[in-house]
Amino acid sequence: MKLHGVLIAAAVAAPMLVAPSSAQAVTVEELAGANIQASAGFNMRVRNAKGEFPSHMTWSMRMTIGPEGKFTASSTRTVTTPKGPQSKSQSGSGTIGVPGKGADGEGNRLWILEGDKLTLLRTFGTGGFKVDITLNGSSCTLRAVMVREEGAGATRRANSVTNSGPVTVLSMAPTGSTSCRITMPAKKPGAGDEKKPAT
């Protein structure tokens, strides 16, 4: 699935929140040194080789941004199963604005910075996942949704959290349980901010 296909589907299925007029645009240079931690919960109905059943998933991520938009990131999916919670983590690196392969080898991923939003577009075998992080100085908010590929049916991943083979996500609804925290680098004082010696 091509990334531009996800962009089109995301615009239809989950349009980005419109930023208020007072929102300040954020640049890649300003994010150098920033650390972001975020999570979101979802109620799902999935199907795998063992059948169809309801589940709950918590998705969490950590991201550290360096100079020129280069970043390292890790994410964890935790799902409920008859045997109790099970988790799967992955990590990778890249550059904001530059497409790359998914950390697990499936599909593609692209982080975009536009205005006050940092957006992740992630594709799978079929369908994808979209995350909007709205930046507001020393705070942030998160919005994450599963995106269906037009004409391709339900979202399908090659690797499930439980390593039981492919899994099809028949439905996925946010629980409203989200968190987002950002630590911004301390600003260096400009020449005009330096204290003048006493006279």
JOHU-V113833 format. One line per field, one symbol per residue. phi: phi as a letter, one per 40 degrees, with the letter a starting at -180 (. if undefined). psi: psi as a letter, one per 40 degrees, with the letter a starting at -180 (. if undefined). burial: 1 if it has 24 or more other ideal C-beta (glycine too) atoms within 12 Angstrom, else 0. Layout:
phi: ???
psi: ???
burial: ???
//
This chain:
phi: .cccccdccccccacccccccccbcbbdcccdgcbbbaaabacbbbbbcchbacabbbbbababbbcfgcabababbbbcbdchcbbabaaaaibdgbcaccccgbgbaacbbagbbbbbbbbbdbgabbbbbccbgcbabbbbacbccdgbgccbbcbcccfbgcbbccaabccgcbaaabbcccccccdcccccccb
psi: hidddddddddddgiihhiidehhihidddeheihhhiiiiihihihadeahiiihhhhiihhhhaifeiiiiiihhhihideiiiihiiiaiahhehiiiideehaiihhhhhbehhhhhhiadhaahhhhhhhgbeiiiihhihhihheeaihhidhideffaihhhdihhieegiihhhhiihhhhideeihiii.
burial: 1010111011000101000000000101011101111111110101110000001111111111100011101111111010000001010101110001011101111111110111111111111111111111000111111111100001111001110000111101010001011100000000000000000
//
